[in-house]
């Protein structure tokens, strides 16, 4: 067996505390930027890849010897998994690694928007105590309200427990209602959007969810309801959401994910009332970064050693003739 270290490419930096472990077992290359041309150039002669940015659909056509790809997180839409599978490349992600961070982000957005904390802070700073204090009377409590969760997987299930702890009723929209937690009531799309005071999008992006929240869905929402998107940008028709907020037909929204990332600064969302914007950071905290980086490094090194971690999403690559030799470090 060769004693040469495998080469590993990072599309973006990982937690610095995990670098010594990775560098002990691999030669590490960090991309200076995540642009497709840069990744295509650097991926040619690497054995493994840790992904924090969206990969081009043809990225693996440029890879001569890559054997393993690990998503630094959960969502697999950043990786052309079918193309990887076709080339015998193992792909893994890290389920649950940032669940707590995303749930806490959603709760923070709920509190900020329902209690109008941003508006109160701005009014106090710009207009003074007398103008700011009455705004508090316009806020509303979460207890007794209804939270509608679209996509009740790991994040949605944890969120449902937190919402219930706050005294909220919880509705869930999922393809498999039988898997819902006991305290979550199954609902169809129309019922969930019309009855919920807060709608939270936690679903994956696929052909069924793309454009799920369109003008028709928004029209069914209560005029003081909130929409929070921590799934993927294209799940929401952004133009329709902006129109609803500008017309006062929706109480507010929080978008952590967007149609085009990164945002350029000239999008419609920047000139929209009652809209909280963040740059895809719901799952990113110092705590979750450490957990995701550790999981990514340990999973990738295991794959490069020829092991088969349980979090591989295309395990069929191991059943191909010669796969045992191909996936041995």
Residue pairs with C-beta under 8 A, 6 or more apart in sequence:
1 328
1 329
5 25
5 26
5 27
6 25
6 26
6 27
6 46
6 47
6 48
6 304
6 329
7 26
7 27
7 28
7 29
7 45
7 46
7 47
7 48
8 22
8 26
8 27
8 28
8 29
8 46
8 47
8 48
8 49
8 50
8 300
8 304
9 29
9 30
9 31
9 39
9 42
9 43
9 46
9 48
9 49
9 50
10 28
10 29
10 30
10 31
10 49
10 50
10 52
11 31
11 34
11 39
11 49
11 50
11 51
11 52
11 53
11 55
12 30
12 31
12 34
12 52
12 53
12 72
13 30
14 22
14 50
14 52
14 72
14 289
14 292
14 293
14 296
14 297
15 289
15 290
15 292
15 293
15 294
17 290
17 293
18 290
18 293
18 294
18 296
18 297
19 28
21 297
21 298
21 301
22 28
22 297
22 300
22 301
25 301
25 304
26 47
26 48
26 301
26 304
29 42
29 46
31 38
31 39
31 42
32 38
34 52
34 53
34 54
36 55
36 56
36 59
39 53
39 55
39 56
39 59
40 56
40 59
40 62
41 62
43 49
43 59
43 60
43 62
43 63
43 66
44 62
44 63
44 64
45 64
45 65
46 63
46 65
46 66
47 65
47 66
47 67
47 68
47 304
47 329
48 66
48 67
48 68
48 69
48 70
48 300
48 303
48 304
49 66
49 68
49 69
49 70
50 69
50 70
50 72
50 296
50 297
50 300
51 69
51 70
51 71
51 72
51 78
51 79
52 72
52 73
53 78
54 77
54 78
54 261
55 78
55 79
55 80
56 80
57 80
57 83
58 80
58 83
59 80
59 83
60 66
60 80
60 83
60 84
60 87
60 89
63 87
63 89
66 89
67 88
67 89
67 90
67 303
67 304
67 326
67 327
68 89
68 90
68 91
68 92
68 300
68 303
68 304
68 327
69 79
69 84
69 89
69 90
69 91
69 92
70 91
70 92
70 93
70 94
70 296
70 299
70 300
70 303
71 78
71 79
71 91
71 92
71 93
71 94
71 296
72 94
72 292
72 293
72 296
73 93
73 94
73 97
73 98
73 283
73 292
74 93
74 94
74 95
74 96
74 97
74 98
74 154
74 283
75 93
75 204
75 205
75 232
76 91
76 93
76 313
77 204
77 205
77 232
79 91
81 91
81 313
81 314
84 90
84 91
84 314
84 317
85 91
85 314
85 316
85 317
88 317
88 320
88 323
88 326
89 317
90 303
90 312
90 314
90 315
90 317
90 318
90 327
91 312
91 313
91 314
92 299
92 300
92 303
92 309
92 311
92 312
92 313
93 311
93 313
94 291
94 292
94 295
94 296
94 299
94 311
95 154
95 311
96 154
97 288
97 291
97 292
97 295
98 283
98 284
98 288
98 291
98 292
99 154
99 155
99 158
100 158
100 287
100 288
101 282
101 283
101 284
101 285
101 287
101 288
102 155
102 202
102 230
102 282
102 283
103 155
103 158
103 159
103 162
104 285
105 230
105 256
105 278
105 281
105 282
105 283
106 159
106 200
106 228
106 230
106 282
107 159
107 162
109 226
109 228
109 254
109 276
110 142
110 198
110 226
110 228
111 117
111 142
112 118
112 254
112 276
113 226
113 251
113 252
113 253
113 254
113 274
113 276
114 139
114 140
114 141
114 142
114 145
114 198
114 226
115 136
115 139
115 140
116 135
116 136
116 138
116 139
118 276
119 135
120 132
120 135
120 136
121 132
123 131
123 132
123 135
124 131
124 132
140 224
142 163
142 166
142 167
142 168
142 198
143 166
143 167
143 168
144 167
144 168
144 169
145 168
145 169
145 197
145 198
146 168
146 169
146 170
146 171
146 195
146 196
146 197
146 198
147 159
147 160
147 163
147 168
147 169
147 170
147 171
147 196
147 197
147 198
147 200
148 170
148 171
148 172
148 173
148 187
148 192
148 193
148 195
148 196
148 198
148 199
148 200
149 156
149 159
149 160
149 163
149 170
149 171
149 172
149 173
149 184
149 200
149 202
150 156
150 173
150 192
150 199
150 200
150 201
150 202
150 203
150 209
150 212
150 231
151 173
151 174
151 201
151 202
151 203
151 204
151 209
151 231
152 160
152 172
152 173
152 174
152 179
152 180
152 181
152 184
152 202
153 202
155 202
155 230
156 172
156 174
156 200
156 202
157 181
157 184
159 200
159 202
160 170
160 172
160 181
160 183
160 184
161 181
161 183
163 170
164 170
164 183
168 198
169 185
170 183
170 184
170 185
171 184
171 185
171 186
171 187
171 191
171 192
171 195
171 196
172 180
172 181
172 184
172 185
172 186
172 187
172 192
173 186
173 187
173 188
173 189
173 192
174 180
174 186
175 208
177 186
180 186
187 195
189 212
189 217
190 220
192 199
193 199
193 217
193 218
193 220
193 221
194 220
194 221
194 222
196 221
196 222
196 225
197 222
197 224
197 225
197 226
198 225
198 226
198 227
198 228
199 213
199 221
199 225
199 226
199 227
199 228
200 228
200 230
201 212
201 213
201 227
201 228
201 229
201 230
201 231
201 235
201 236
202 230
202 231
203 209
203 212
203 231
203 235
204 231
204 232
205 231
205 232
205 234
205 235
209 231
209 232
209 235
210 234
210 235
211 234
211 235
211 236
211 237
212 235
212 236
213 227
213 229
213 235
213 236
213 237
213 240
213 241
214 237
214 240
215 237
215 240
215 243
215 244
218 227
218 237
218 240
218 241
218 244
218 249
218 250
219 244
219 249
221 227
221 244
221 249
221 250
222 251
223 248
223 249
223 250
223 251
224 251
225 250
225 251
226 250
226 251
226 252
226 253
226 254
227 236
227 241
227 250
227 252
227 253
227 254
228 253
228 254
229 235
229 236
229 253
229 254
229 255
229 256
229 257
230 256
230 257
230 282
230 283
231 257
232 257
233 255
233 257
233 258
233 259
233 260
233 261
234 259
236 255
238 255
238 258
238 259
238 267
238 268
238 269
239 268
241 250
241 253
241 255
242 268
242 269
242 272
242 275
244 250
245 252
245 253
245 272
245 273
245 274
245 275
246 272
246 273
250 274
251 274
252 274
252 275
252 276
253 274
253 275
253 276
254 275
254 276
254 277
254 278
255 269
255 275
255 276
255 277
255 278
256 278
256 279
256 280
256 281
256 282
257 280
257 282
258 267
258 269
258 280
260 267
261 279
261 280
262 279
263 269
263 270
263 277
263 279
269 275
269 277
270 277
295 311
299 309
299 311
302 309
303 309
303 312
303 327
304 329
305 328
305 329
306 324
306 327
306 328
306 329
308 315
308 318
312 318
317 323
317 327
318 324
318 327
